[in-house]
Amino acid sequence: MQAVIIAGGKGTRLKPLTFGCPKPMLPLLDRPFLEWMVNRCKAVGITDILVNVHYQAHQVVNYFGDGDRFGVHMRYIEESTPLDTAGAIKLAEPYFTGESLIIFNADILTDLDLTELIKFHSSNQSAVTIALKTVEDITPFGLVELDQNSQVLAFREKPTLEQAVDFLAKGINTINAGTYIIEPHVFKDYPVGEPLSFERVVFPQALDQGLKMMGFVSDGYWMDLGTPQKYYQAHLDILQGLIPYDLEAIAHNPSSGIWISNRAEVHPSAKLESPCFIGDRSYILSDAIIPANTIIGGNCLVNREISSGIYANGSMLI
């Protein structure tokens, strides 16, 4: 199986955090979010990884290189102009091996069980499998309607309040969770180099063509990191243990909820409240007070009481 990570977006909703930094390279507790995604692929034995890049593409390429440092093989497909989600995948077609493609949006933090998703796709012999999540408030989302066997029946636009009541009564409450497994032949008839959307074109047309489409419903952790508020919340959720994240690889845990990078220095007189995180090569001096729900990123020096939020390179980000 090959992985394709859609990582070319500008992260407009995350401004000003994405001024000069591509969204998937924003740090999530000292590591670029994209590194977490690469490690997830490797953990389930997927080492052939294609990455779509566009905005500040050089930052992604320079950090990961050929992927050897991470135990994978990475290649890059750069868009000269944005081609939407599926257009980026079509551009990668020369690298397809004929194996199934597991496709990720590079802004979703989730504990989705990739092993089970892959088994589900294989056992159902489907052309397309879409990871789905149930939500209580369906009005902000387009919906995916399933039959009793988890086969996709229809794609529904964002409902009005009246429609939402009717949908919920019928058990229609699952949304696209941003991870797919797709057989490469699904893309063969689309032109290269033209914008193409999964949600508006590829998925509805696959359904119209009678291709087998399955929905894999997962009710675990799921967060779209597309806004500063959600990006901040994701850090807090990791510190509170709501999603598995290998903090032990980069930090030590001197007391409950407090994590200190292995290359950070904290003066014994400094006051740290749980939960918090002290990042790589940061220095917390004797007069520092780090309140709960604070993330100190890399290369910071703190010598006073600060407000809760995310800090990096000496500045408060959120």
URMOHU-V81422 format. One record per helix or strand of 2 or more residues. SS is the DSSP state (hx for helix, st for strand). FROM is the first residue (numbers start at 1). TO is the last residue. Records with the same first field share a line. If there is no record, write none. Layout:
SS: FROM-TO  FROM-TO
This chain:
st: 2-6  27-28  31-32  48-53  73-78  101-105  108-110  128-134  143-146  151-156  174-182  213-217  222-224  251-255  258-261  265-266  271-272  276-278  283-284  289-290  294-296  301-302  309-312  315-316
hx: 12-14  23-25  33-43  57-64  68-70  84-91  93-95  114-124  161-169  184-187  198-208  228-239  247-249
